């Protein structure tokens, strides 16, 4: 991958020439050590003696490591003893690729959140103030400007920036000033057990999610997600039988676990590709609810800061910096916390259309029809359908071909899921390298022995690429190809399914199947128009938006349409009338891909398909119709979107996900996914 080529030597690890995380030779994330490791002691003669009002805690509510310190401060009742300054949620220039570290300044101070006592604008100023020359001491490495910071205001020095040591100090050294001095989160009789739990919770869960999200090689991600799921299941099993990790008492082990869990469903499952929801794991969800029920804990949580920080700051993962809205009321914990950045349903009807940043789908060029007496007449064996099972528009044609019984009359050539060199940044060089979908003999043989789809287009229309001038050429599927004249008949899915429905009845095994009956056409068109703009193309408008305003507008229209379709399917099997029509066929490919890809890759996850009972029932009904389920290949779908679309997924890492996802996993499996349990992960 291109990002690997830009790695440079850095002692025993290698790192992009930027502010990206440190990555080892296998593409795995390595967390750097903290530099400030002094201690506050309940001893008047210590360098940093415990005193009320002397120390200030610098935190961001977005950071899980800083969150630990806010939790212990609240549980111990140290709010009056230790002041807090909350930074903003932005981490500017984290993951830039300029190689110039001067632009990276750490967390910002936002006066609308809190006023920094020194008047600093960024955290680097605090570090430099406490330790002059700190930035320069990192040499050619990226300096570490992290939170939490425990700052001694008397000496104007940083005591510690290591969260695990700060929470230990808060637990034991400030008891003289604590409201809850009797609370001991590290009791001596549980010390061994706490350390044992931490020995697998930290690498597998706390840091494990980062190892998944910051992996730069698929093999590194696979290894990280395997270890992560194993640790997560270990915690789930433990917490299904007892209230806390070490038994019937809350300890520091629980404090360390909670910040990861509260961020899990809003961020890690999609952004870091951990691919399971805590809301679906009763042991962990029960733990999280118990923890949030402790006095003062909900006040330490800020989901809207969390979501905005990760998606906005990690541009090497999320290149456009679009922040998903998600649900305003988080599943199963909304009685404790809300996501103020989230979207409430129904969508308010006050959206204004953005001026720029919206995705515009280009029109297809080949628009001929197969019909009697025309250039292209219906004949069995004359036409070939070129498709990729990853593409939802091509998927429509496979479904109609199966329902009409046209498998013998119209052969199919399956292309790979790969779409190499899909330009993420427009340029003449990028357009020249783009050749469309890849042929793969291990997937299917192609009659012309082409390697890429551009060759088929050029065969059918010499000079096709050149005709686009400086624009990106369109090499799309589906393609209905006339093998007699060696021409492309049509590459517009809506037109192709119309032809398959009516033009080939003389050679179809099921000519009586009519998906576009004349008496229902007006209603089918109306529903189809709603779904195209808001759902079929709507998910792309969300995923390919280049501004937050364009994304917000697209998401609003998407969920307006989704709610209308969910309501329309209440008490009925089909969208129009009492039998299957084109309206149903057009909805299915999007729904099959929804939870596996669109919810997180395209950032549409206000709800999942599995949370929409009517649309889920409709999807399941169609998948159980003869010939439909075999047209679905979730493995190709997942690999295509995440690998090809680098403008959305900067690392190109493909999440494993669940082999059997909730809702439809019993009907179609994701062969790329993994089954919970060590045995199910052994393939990785």
C-alpha positions as CSV (number, residue, x, y, z in Angstrom):
1,X,0.0,0.0,0.0
2,X,1.2,3.5,-0.7
3,X,1.4,4.4,3.0
4,X,3.8,1.6,3.7
5,X,6.3,3.0,1.2
6,X,6.6,6.2,3.1
7,X,7.7,4.5,6.4
8,X,11.1,5.6,7.7
9,X,13.4,4.1,10.3
10,X,12.8,4.9,13.9
11,X,14.9,2.7,16.2
12,X,13.0,-0.6,16.6
13,X,9.8,0.7,15.0
14,X,8.9,2.5,11.9
15,X,6.5,5.4,11.5
16,X,5.0,7.5,8.7
17,X,6.8,10.8,8.3
18,X,4.0,12.6,10.0
19,X,2.1,12.8,13.2
20,X,0.6,9.4,12.6
21,X,1.0,6.7,15.3
22,X,4.1,4.7,15.6
23,X,3.9,1.5,13.6
24,X,6.2,-1.5,13.8
25,X,7.6,-3.5,10.9
26,X,4.5,-5.7,10.8
27,X,2.1,-2.7,10.5
28,X,1.0,-2.9,14.2
29,X,0.4,0.1,16.4
30,X,2.9,0.7,19.2
31,X,1.9,3.1,22.0
32,X,4.8,5.3,23.1
33,X,5.8,5.6,26.7
34,X,4.9,8.6,28.8
35,X,7.9,10.8,29.9
36,X,6.6,12.4,33.1
37,X,6.5,9.8,35.8
38,X,6.8,11.7,39.2
39,X,4.4,11.2,42.1
40,X,2.3,13.2,44.4
41,X,2.7,11.7,47.9
42,X,0.8,12.2,51.2
43,X,4.1,13.4,52.7
44,X,4.8,17.0,53.5
45,X,8.5,16.6,52.6
46,X,7.9,15.1,49.2
47,X,8.8,17.1,46.0
48,X,5.1,17.0,45.2
49,X,3.2,16.8,48.5
50,X,-0.5,16.2,48.6
51,X,-2.2,19.6,49.1
52,X,-5.7,20.8,48.4
53,X,-5.7,23.4,45.5
54,X,-2.1,22.8,44.5
55,X,-2.7,20.5,41.5
56,X,-4.7,20.9,38.3
57,X,-5.8,18.0,36.0
58,X,-5.7,18.7,32.3
59,X,-8.1,16.4,30.4
60,X,-10.1,16.1,27.2
61,X,-13.5,14.5,27.7
62,X,-12.8,12.7,24.4
63,X,-9.8,10.8,25.6
64,X,-10.4,7.4,27.3
65,X,-7.1,7.6,29.3
66,X,-8.0,11.1,30.6
67,X,-11.5,9.8,31.3
68,X,-10.1,7.4,33.9
69,X,-8.8,10.3,36.0
70,X,-12.1,12.2,35.9
71,X,-13.9,9.0,37.1
72,X,-11.6,8.5,40.1
73,X,-11.7,12.2,40.9
74,X,-15.5,11.9,41.0
75,X,-15.7,8.6,42.9
76,X,-13.2,9.8,45.5
77,X,-14.9,13.2,45.9
78,X,-11.9,15.3,45.0
79,X,-13.6,18.0,42.9
80,X,-12.9,20.7,45.5
81,X,-9.3,19.5,46.0
82,X,-8.0,19.1,42.4
83,X,-9.1,21.6,39.8
84,X,-9.8,20.5,36.2
85,X,-9.2,22.2,32.9
86,X,-11.0,20.6,30.1
87,X,-9.5,20.9,26.6
88,X,-11.4,21.0,23.4
89,X,-12.1,17.8,21.4
90,X,-9.9,18.7,18.5
91,X,-6.5,17.2,17.9
92,X,-5.4,19.3,14.9
93,X,-2.9,18.0,12.4
94,X,-2.8,14.5,13.9
95,X,-2.1,12.2,11.0
96,X,-1.0,14.8,8.5
97,X,1.6,13.6,6.0
98,X,3.7,16.7,5.6
99,X,6.6,15.4,7.8
100,X,6.6,18.8,9.5
101,X,5.9,18.3,13.2
102,X,5.7,22.0,13.9
103,X,2.1,22.0,12.8
104,X,1.2,19.4,15.5
105,X,0.4,21.1,18.8
106,X,-1.7,18.6,20.6
107,X,-5.1,19.2,22.1
108,X,-6.6,22.7,21.6
109,X,-8.0,24.8,24.5
110,X,-11.5,26.0,23.6
111,X,-12.6,29.0,25.7
112,X,-16.3,28.0,25.1
113,X,-15.5,24.8,27.1
114,X,-13.0,26.1,29.7
115,X,-10.5,28.9,30.1
116,X,-6.9,27.8,30.4
117,X,-5.3,29.7,33.4
118,X,-2.1,30.6,31.4
119,X,-3.9,31.8,28.4
120,X,-2.5,28.9,26.3
121,X,-4.2,28.0,23.0
122,X,-2.8,24.5,22.6
123,X,-1.4,21.8,24.9
124,X,2.1,22.0,23.5
125,X,2.4,25.4,25.3
126,X,1.8,23.8,28.7
127,X,4.4,21.1,28.0
128,X,7.0,23.7,26.8
129,X,6.2,25.9,29.8
130,X,6.8,23.0,32.2
131,X,9.8,21.6,30.4
132,X,11.5,24.2,28.2
133,X,13.0,22.5,25.1
134,X,10.5,19.7,25.3
135,X,9.5,19.8,21.7
136,X,13.1,19.9,20.5
137,X,14.0,17.0,22.7
138,X,12.0,14.7,20.5
139,X,14.4,15.3,17.6
140,X,13.0,13.9,14.3
141,X,10.1,12.2,16.2
142,X,6.7,13.5,16.7
143,X,6.4,15.1,20.2
144,X,3.9,13.6,22.6
145,X,1.4,16.2,23.8
146,X,-1.1,13.9,25.6
147,X,-3.8,14.1,28.3
148,X,-4.2,13.5,31.1
149,X,-1.7,15.9,32.7
150,X,-1.4,16.3,36.4
151,X,0.1,19.7,36.8
152,X,1.7,21.2,40.0
153,X,0.7,24.8,39.9
154,X,3.1,25.8,42.7
155,X,6.2,24.5,40.9
156,X,4.7,25.0,37.4
157,X,5.8,21.5,36.5
158,X,4.1,18.4,35.1
159,X,3.9,15.7,37.7
160,X,2.7,13.0,35.5
161,X,1.1,12.3,32.1
162,X,0.6,8.6,32.6
163,X,-3.1,7.9,33.4
164,X,-2.5,4.6,35.2
165,X,-0.2,6.4,37.7
166,X,-2.4,9.4,38.1
167,X,-5.5,7.4,39.1
168,X,-3.3,5.5,41.6
169,X,-2.3,8.8,43.2
170,X,-5.9,10.1,43.3
171,X,-7.0,6.8,44.9
172,X,-4.5,6.9,47.8
173,X,-2.6,10.2,48.2
174,X,-5.3,12.7,48.6
175,X,-7.5,10.9,51.2
176,X,-7.0,13.8,53.7
177,X,-9.1,16.0,51.3
178,X,-11.4,13.5,49.8
179,X,-15.2,13.3,50.5
180,X,-15.0,9.5,50.0
181,X,-11.7,8.7,51.7
182,X,-12.9,5.3,52.7
183,X,-13.3,4.2,49.1
184,X,-10.3,2.2,48.0
185,X,-10.3,1.2,44.4
186,X,-7.1,-0.9,44.8
187,X,-7.7,-2.9,48.0
188,X,-4.8,-4.9,49.1
189,X,-6.7,-8.2,49.3
190,X,-7.7,-7.8,45.6
191,X,-4.3,-6.4,44.3
192,X,-3.2,-9.6,42.6
193,X,-6.6,-10.1,41.0
194,X,-6.7,-6.5,39.8
195,X,-3.3,-6.8,38.2
196,X,-4.3,-10.1,36.6
197,X,-7.4,-8.6,35.0
198,X,-5.4,-5.5,33.9
199,X,-2.9,-7.9,32.2
200,X,-5.4,-8.8,29.6
201,X,-7.9,-5.9,29.6
202,X,-5.2,-3.3,28.7
203,X,-3.6,-5.1,25.7
204,X,-6.8,-6.7,24.5
205,X,-9.4,-4.1,25.1
206,X,-8.2,-0.6,26.2
207,X,-5.2,-0.5,23.9
208,X,-6.7,-3.4,21.8
209,X,-9.2,-1.1,20.1
210,X,-6.3,1.2,19.1
211,X,-4.3,-1.7,17.8
212,X,-7.3,-2.5,15.5
213,X,-7.9,1.0,14.4
214,X,-4.3,2.1,13.9
215,X,-3.2,-1.1,12.2
216,X,-1.6,-0.3,8.8
217,X,-1.5,-3.8,7.4
218,X,-4.4,-6.3,7.1
219,X,-2.4,-9.0,8.9
220,X,-1.7,-6.6,11.8
221,X,-5.4,-5.8,12.0
222,X,-6.4,-9.4,11.9
223,X,-4.1,-10.3,14.7
224,X,-5.3,-7.3,16.8
225,X,-9.0,-8.0,16.3
226,X,-8.5,-11.7,17.1
227,X,-6.9,-10.8,20.5
228,X,-9.4,-8.0,21.1
229,X,-12.5,-10.2,20.5
230,X,-11.0,-12.9,22.8
231,X,-10.5,-10.4,25.6
232,X,-13.9,-8.9,25.0
233,X,-15.6,-12.3,25.3
234,X,-13.5,-13.1,28.4
235,X,-14.9,-9.9,30.0
236,X,-18.4,-10.7,28.8
237,X,-18.3,-14.1,30.4
238,X,-17.0,-12.7,33.6
239,X,-19.5,-9.9,33.9
240,X,-22.4,-12.2,33.0
241,X,-21.9,-13.9,36.3
242,X,-20.8,-11.1,38.6
243,X,-21.3,-7.3,38.9
244,X,-17.7,-6.2,38.7
245,X,-14.5,-7.6,37.1
246,X,-13.0,-8.7,40.4
247,X,-16.2,-9.8,42.2
248,X,-18.7,-7.8,44.2
249,X,-16.7,-4.7,44.6
250,X,-15.9,-1.9,42.1
251,X,-12.1,-1.7,41.7
252,X,-9.6,0.1,39.5
253,X,-10.0,-2.8,37.0
254,X,-13.5,-1.6,36.4
255,X,-12.4,2.1,36.1
256,X,-10.0,1.1,33.4
257,X,-12.6,-0.9,31.4
258,X,-15.5,1.6,31.5
259,X,-14.0,4.4,29.3
260,X,-13.4,2.0,26.5
261,X,-17.0,0.6,26.7
262,X,-18.7,4.0,26.7
263,X,-16.8,4.8,23.5
264,X,-17.3,1.5,21.9
265,X,-20.7,1.7,20.1
266,X,-20.4,5.4,19.1
267,X,-16.8,5.1,17.8
268,X,-14.8,2.0,18.0
269,X,-17.2,-0.4,16.3
270,X,-17.1,1.7,13.1
271,X,-14.0,4.0,13.2
272,X,-11.7,1.3,14.6
273,X,-13.4,-1.6,12.9
274,X,-14.0,-3.6,16.0
275,X,-17.3,-4.7,14.4
276,X,-19.4,-5.8,17.4
277,X,-21.8,-3.7,19.6
278,X,-21.6,-3.7,23.4
279,X,-25.4,-3.2,23.3
280,X,-25.6,-6.8,22.0
281,X,-23.5,-8.2,24.8
282,X,-25.6,-8.4,28.0
283,X,-22.8,-8.9,30.5
284,X,-20.8,-5.9,29.3
285,X,-24.0,-3.8,28.8
286,X,-25.1,-4.6,32.4
287,X,-21.7,-3.6,33.7
288,X,-21.9,-0.3,31.8
289,X,-25.4,0.5,33.2
290,X,-24.2,-0.3,36.7
291,X,-21.2,1.9,36.3
292,X,-23.2,4.8,34.9
293,X,-25.5,4.4,37.9
294,X,-22.7,5.5,40.2
295,X,-23.0,9.1,41.5
296,X,-21.1,11.6,39.4
297,X,-20.2,9.2,36.6
298,X,-22.6,10.4,33.9
299,X,-21.1,13.9,34.3
300,X,-17.7,12.6,33.3
301,X,-19.1,11.4,30.0
302,X,-19.4,13.5,26.8
303,X,-20.3,11.3,23.9
304,X,-20.5,14.3,21.5
305,X,-16.9,15.2,22.3
306,X,-15.9,11.6,21.9
307,X,-17.4,11.1,18.5
308,X,-16.2,14.5,17.1
309,X,-12.7,14.0,18.3
310,X,-12.0,10.6,16.8
311,X,-13.6,11.1,13.4
312,X,-12.4,14.7,13.0
313,X,-8.9,14.2,14.2
314,X,-7.9,10.8,12.7
315,X,-7.6,11.9,9.1
316,X,-5.4,9.0,8.2
317,X,-8.4,6.8,8.9
318,X,-11.2,9.2,8.0
319,X,-9.7,11.4,5.3
320,X,-12.5,13.9,4.8
321,X,-13.0,14.4,8.6
322,X,-16.8,14.0,8.3
323,X,-18.3,13.2,11.7
324,X,-21.2,10.8,11.8
325,X,-24.2,11.9,13.7
326,X,-25.3,8.5,15.1
327,X,-28.3,8.2,17.4
328,X,-29.0,11.0,19.9
329,X,-30.2,8.5,22.4
330,X,-27.5,5.8,22.7
331,X,-29.0,2.3,22.8
332,X,-29.7,1.0,26.3
333,X,-27.9,3.8,28.2
334,X,-29.9,6.8,27.1
335,X,-31.3,7.1,30.6
336,X,-27.8,8.1,31.7
337,X,-26.2,9.9,28.8
338,X,-27.1,11.5,25.5
339,X,-25.2,12.2,22.3
340,X,-25.8,15.8,21.7
341,X,-24.1,15.5,18.3
342,X,-26.5,12.7,17.4
343,X,-29.6,12.8,15.2
344,X,-33.1,12.5,16.6
345,X,-35.8,10.9,14.6
346,X,-38.0,11.9,12.9
347,X,-35.6,14.3,11.1
348,X,-36.6,18.0,11.6
349,X,-37.9,19.5,8.4
350,X,-35.7,22.6,8.7
351,X,-32.6,21.5,6.7
352,X,-31.1,23.9,4.2
353,X,-29.5,22.5,1.1
354,X,-25.7,22.8,1.2
355,X,-23.9,24.9,-1.4
356,X,-21.0,22.5,-1.9
357,X,-19.7,19.1,-1.0
358,X,-22.6,17.0,-2.2
359,X,-22.0,13.8,-4.1
360,X,-23.3,13.9,-7.7
361,X,-23.8,10.6,-9.6
362,X,-22.9,10.8,-13.3
363,X,-25.3,9.6,-16.0
364,X,-24.5,6.4,-17.8
365,X,-23.4,6.6,-21.5
366,X,-24.8,3.4,-23.1
367,X,-28.6,3.6,-23.3
368,X,-29.7,1.2,-26.1
369,X,-32.4,-1.4,-25.5
370,X,-33.0,-5.0,-26.5
371,X,-36.3,-5.2,-28.3
372,X,-37.8,-6.8,-31.3
373,X,-37.1,-5.1,-34.6
374,X,-34.3,-3.0,-33.2
375,X,-30.5,-3.2,-33.5
376,X,-30.4,-5.5,-30.5
377,X,-33.1,-8.2,-30.7
378,X,-33.8,-10.7,-27.9
379,X,-32.0,-13.9,-28.5
380,X,-30.8,-16.6,-26.1
381,X,-27.1,-16.8,-25.7
382,X,-26.4,-13.5,-27.6
383,X,-25.9,-11.3,-24.6
384,X,-23.6,-11.4,-21.6
385,X,-24.0,-9.7,-18.3
386,X,-20.9,-8.3,-16.6
387,X,-21.3,-7.7,-12.9
388,X,-19.4,-7.6,-9.6
389,X,-21.3,-9.1,-6.7
390,X,-20.0,-6.2,-4.6
391,X,-21.9,-3.6,-6.6
392,X,-25.5,-2.9,-5.5
393,X,-26.6,-1.6,-8.9
394,X,-25.2,-4.8,-10.6
395,X,-26.9,-6.9,-7.8
396,X,-30.3,-5.8,-9.1
397,X,-29.7,-7.4,-12.4
398,X,-28.6,-10.7,-10.9
399,X,-31.8,-10.8,-8.8
400,X,-34.1,-10.1,-11.8
401,X,-32.2,-12.6,-13.9
402,X,-32.7,-15.3,-11.2
403,X,-36.4,-14.4,-10.7
404,X,-37.1,-14.5,-14.4
405,X,-35.2,-17.7,-14.9
406,X,-32.7,-16.2,-17.4
407,X,-29.6,-18.0,-16.2
408,X,-29.3,-20.1,-19.4
409,X,-30.4,-17.4,-21.8
410,X,-28.0,-14.7,-20.5
411,X,-24.7,-15.9,-19.2
412,X,-22.9,-13.9,-16.6
413,X,-19.2,-13.0,-16.1
414,X,-18.4,-12.1,-12.5
415,X,-15.7,-9.6,-11.9
416,X,-13.7,-9.4,-8.8
417,X,-14.6,-7.2,-5.8
418,X,-11.4,-5.2,-6.5
419,X,-11.6,-1.7,-7.9
420,X,-7.9,-0.8,-7.9
421,X,-6.7,2.7,-8.1
422,X,-10.1,4.3,-7.6
423,X,-9.0,7.9,-7.3
424,X,-9.3,9.3,-3.8
425,X,-7.9,12.6,-4.8
426,X,-8.8,13.8,-8.4
427,X,-5.8,14.3,-10.7
428,X,-4.8,13.5,-14.3
429,X,-2.3,10.9,-13.0
430,X,-4.9,9.2,-10.8
431,X,-7.4,9.1,-13.6
432,X,-4.8,7.6,-16.0
433,X,-4.1,4.8,-13.5
434,X,-7.8,4.0,-13.0
435,X,-8.9,1.0,-15.1
436,X,-12.2,0.0,-13.4
437,X,-13.2,-3.4,-11.9
438,X,-10.7,-6.2,-12.1
439,X,-11.2,-9.6,-13.8
440,X,-10.1,-12.5,-11.6
441,X,-9.9,-16.0,-13.1
442,X,-10.3,-17.5,-9.6
443,X,-13.7,-15.8,-9.5
444,X,-14.9,-16.4,-13.1
445,X,-13.4,-16.9,-16.5
446,X,-13.9,-14.0,-19.0
447,X,-14.2,-14.7,-22.7
448,X,-11.8,-12.0,-23.8
449,X,-9.1,-12.7,-21.2
450,X,-9.2,-9.1,-20.2
451,X,-7.5,-8.0,-16.9
452,X,-9.7,-4.9,-16.3
453,X,-13.1,-3.6,-17.3
454,X,-11.6,-0.7,-19.2
455,X,-10.6,-3.1,-21.9
456,X,-14.2,-4.2,-22.5
457,X,-15.3,-0.6,-22.8
458,X,-12.5,0.2,-25.2
459,X,-13.3,-2.9,-27.3
460,X,-17.0,-1.8,-27.5
461,X,-16.1,1.8,-28.2
462,X,-12.6,2.6,-29.3
463,X,-11.4,5.9,-27.9
464,X,-13.8,5.6,-24.9
465,X,-11.2,6.7,-22.4
466,X,-9.9,9.6,-24.4
467,X,-13.5,10.8,-24.8
468,X,-13.5,11.8,-21.1
469,X,-10.7,14.3,-21.6
470,X,-9.5,15.5,-18.2
471,X,-12.4,13.8,-16.3
472,X,-12.3,10.3,-14.7
473,X,-13.6,7.7,-17.2
474,X,-16.6,5.6,-16.1
475,X,-16.0,1.9,-16.1
476,X,-19.1,0.7,-14.2
477,X,-21.1,-2.5,-13.8
478,X,-23.5,-3.8,-14.7
479,X,-22.8,-4.1,-18.4
480,X,-25.1,-5.8,-20.8
481,X,-22.8,-6.8,-23.7
482,X,-23.8,-8.0,-27.2
483,X,-21.4,-10.7,-28.1
484,X,-22.6,-10.8,-31.7
485,X,-21.8,-7.1,-32.4
486,X,-19.2,-6.8,-29.6
487,X,-21.0,-3.7,-28.4
488,X,-22.2,-2.6,-25.0
489,X,-26.0,-2.4,-25.1
490,X,-26.5,-0.7,-21.8
491,X,-24.7,0.0,-18.5
492,X,-27.6,1.6,-16.6
493,X,-29.0,-0.9,-14.0
494,X,-32.5,0.5,-14.1
495,X,-32.7,0.0,-17.9
496,X,-31.1,-3.4,-17.8
497,X,-33.6,-4.8,-15.2
498,X,-36.4,-3.4,-17.3
499,X,-35.2,-5.3,-20.3
500,X,-34.7,-8.5,-18.3
501,X,-38.2,-8.2,-17.0
502,X,-40.0,-7.9,-20.4
503,X,-37.7,-8.2,-23.4
504,X,-36.5,-11.7,-22.9
505,X,-39.8,-13.4,-22.0
506,X,-39.6,-15.7,-25.1
507,X,-36.4,-17.3,-23.6
508,X,-37.2,-17.0,-19.9
509,X,-38.1,-19.9,-17.7
510,X,-40.5,-17.7,-15.7
511,X,-42.1,-15.4,-18.3
512,X,-45.2,-14.9,-16.2
513,X,-43.2,-13.1,-13.5
514,X,-43.8,-9.4,-14.1
515,X,-42.0,-7.0,-11.8
516,X,-43.4,-3.9,-13.4
517,X,-47.2,-4.5,-13.9
518,X,-48.9,-1.8,-15.9
519,X,-51.5,-1.0,-13.3
520,X,-48.9,-0.4,-10.6
521,X,-46.3,1.5,-12.6
522,X,-47.1,5.0,-11.3
523,X,-46.9,3.8,-7.7
524,X,-43.8,1.8,-8.3
525,X,-42.1,4.8,-9.9
526,X,-43.1,7.1,-7.0
527,X,-41.7,4.7,-4.4
528,X,-38.6,4.1,-6.5
529,X,-37.9,7.8,-6.8
530,X,-38.1,8.2,-3.0
531,X,-35.8,5.3,-2.5
532,X,-33.3,6.2,-5.1
533,X,-32.6,9.7,-3.8
534,X,-32.9,8.9,-0.1
535,X,-31.8,5.3,0.2
536,X,-30.1,3.6,-2.8
537,X,-28.1,6.7,-3.8
538,X,-28.8,8.3,-0.4
539,X,-26.2,6.1,1.3
540,X,-23.6,7.2,-1.2
541,X,-24.6,10.8,-0.7
542,X,-23.8,10.4,3.0
543,X,-20.6,8.4,2.4
544,X,-19.1,10.5,-0.4
545,X,-20.1,14.0,1.0
546,X,-17.0,16.1,1.2
547,X,-18.3,18.7,3.8
548,X,-20.0,18.2,7.1
549,X,-23.0,20.3,5.8
550,X,-23.5,18.1,2.8
551,X,-23.3,15.0,4.9
552,X,-25.8,16.3,7.4
553,X,-28.2,17.2,4.7
554,X,-27.8,13.9,3.0
555,X,-28.2,12.0,6.3
556,X,-31.4,13.9,7.0
557,X,-32.9,13.0,3.6
558,X,-31.7,9.4,4.0
559,X,-33.4,8.9,7.4
560,X,-36.6,10.7,6.2
561,X,-36.8,8.2,3.4
562,X,-35.9,5.2,5.6
563,X,-38.6,6.1,8.1
564,X,-41.2,6.5,5.3
565,X,-40.3,3.0,3.9
566,X,-40.3,1.5,7.4
567,X,-43.7,2.9,8.0
568,X,-45.0,1.9,4.5
569,X,-44.0,-1.8,5.2
570,X,-46.0,-1.9,8.4
571,X,-48.5,-4.8,8.0
572,X,-47.6,-5.5,4.4
573,X,-45.2,-7.9,2.6
574,X,-44.3,-5.7,-0.4
575,X,-43.8,-2.1,-1.1
576,X,-46.4,-1.8,-3.8
577,X,-49.5,-4.0,-4.1
578,X,-49.6,-7.6,-2.9
579,X,-46.7,-9.0,-4.9
580,X,-43.1,-8.5,-5.7
581,X,-42.2,-5.5,-7.9
582,X,-39.2,-3.5,-9.0
583,X,-39.7,-1.3,-5.9
584,X,-38.8,-4.3,-3.7
585,X,-35.9,-5.4,-5.9
586,X,-34.4,-1.9,-5.7
587,X,-34.5,-1.8,-2.0
588,X,-33.0,-5.2,-1.3
589,X,-29.4,-4.7,-2.4
590,X,-29.1,-1.6,-0.2
591,X,-30.5,-3.4,2.8
592,X,-28.3,-6.4,2.4
593,X,-25.3,-4.1,2.5
594,X,-26.6,-1.8,5.2
595,X,-25.3,-3.3,8.5
596,X,-22.3,-4.9,6.9
597,X,-21.0,-1.7,5.2
598,X,-23.2,1.4,5.0
599,X,-24.0,1.9,8.7
600,X,-20.4,2.6,9.5
601,X,-18.4,3.0,6.3
602,X,-20.9,5.5,4.9
603,X,-21.8,6.8,8.5
604,X,-25.5,6.2,8.3
605,X,-25.8,4.4,11.6
606,X,-28.6,6.3,13.4
607,X,-30.2,2.8,13.3
608,X,-29.2,-0.5,11.8
609,X,-31.4,-2.7,9.6
610,X,-31.8,-5.1,12.5
611,X,-33.3,-2.2,14.5
612,X,-36.0,-1.6,11.8
613,X,-38.5,-4.5,12.2
614,X,-40.5,-4.0,9.0
615,X,-37.6,-3.4,6.7
616,X,-35.8,-6.4,8.3
617,X,-38.8,-8.6,7.8
618,X,-39.1,-7.5,4.1
619,X,-35.4,-8.2,3.5
620,X,-35.7,-11.6,5.0
621,X,-38.7,-12.4,2.9
622,X,-37.0,-11.5,-0.3
623,X,-33.8,-13.4,0.6
624,X,-35.9,-16.5,1.0
625,X,-37.3,-16.3,-2.5
626,X,-35.9,-18.9,-4.9
627,X,-32.6,-17.9,-6.4
628,X,-32.2,-14.6,-4.5
629,X,-29.8,-15.5,-1.6
630,X,-27.2,-17.0,-4.0
631,X,-26.9,-13.6,-5.6
632,X,-25.5,-12.2,-2.3
633,X,-21.8,-12.3,-1.5
634,X,-21.2,-10.4,1.7
635,X,-17.5,-11.1,1.7
636,X,-17.1,-9.4,-1.7
637,X,-19.3,-6.5,-0.6
638,X,-17.3,-5.8,2.6
639,X,-13.9,-6.2,1.0
640,X,-14.8,-4.0,-2.0
641,X,-16.0,-0.9,-0.1
642,X,-13.3,-0.8,2.5
643,X,-10.4,-1.7,0.2
644,X,-11.4,0.4,-2.8
645,X,-12.8,3.6,-1.3
646,X,-9.7,5.2,0.2
647,X,-11.3,8.6,0.2
648,X,-13.6,7.2,2.9
649,X,-11.3,4.5,4.5
650,X,-7.8,5.9,4.5
651,X,-6.0,2.8,5.7
652,X,-7.7,0.4,3.3
653,X,-8.1,-2.1,6.2
654,X,-11.1,-4.4,5.8
655,X,-13.0,-5.1,9.0
656,X,-13.8,-8.7,9.7
657,X,-17.2,-8.3,11.2
658,X,-19.5,-11.1,12.2
659,X,-19.7,-14.1,10.0
660,X,-23.4,-14.3,11.0
661,X,-24.7,-10.9,11.5
662,X,-27.9,-10.2,13.6
663,X,-31.0,-10.2,11.5
664,X,-30.0,-12.0,8.3
665,X,-27.0,-14.1,9.3
666,X,-29.0,-17.3,9.1
667,X,-29.8,-16.6,5.4
668,X,-26.5,-15.1,4.1
669,X,-23.2,-15.4,5.7
670,X,-20.1,-13.2,5.5
671,X,-17.3,-15.5,4.6
672,X,-14.8,-12.7,5.4
673,X,-16.2,-12.4,8.9
674,X,-15.5,-14.4,12.0
675,X,-17.6,-16.3,14.5
676,X,-17.3,-15.3,18.2
677,X,-15.3,-17.7,20.2
678,X,-11.7,-18.8,19.9
679,X,-12.5,-21.6,17.5
680,X,-14.3,-19.2,15.2
681,X,-11.3,-16.9,15.2
682,X,-8.7,-19.6,14.6
683,X,-8.6,-18.9,10.9
684,X,-7.1,-15.5,11.6
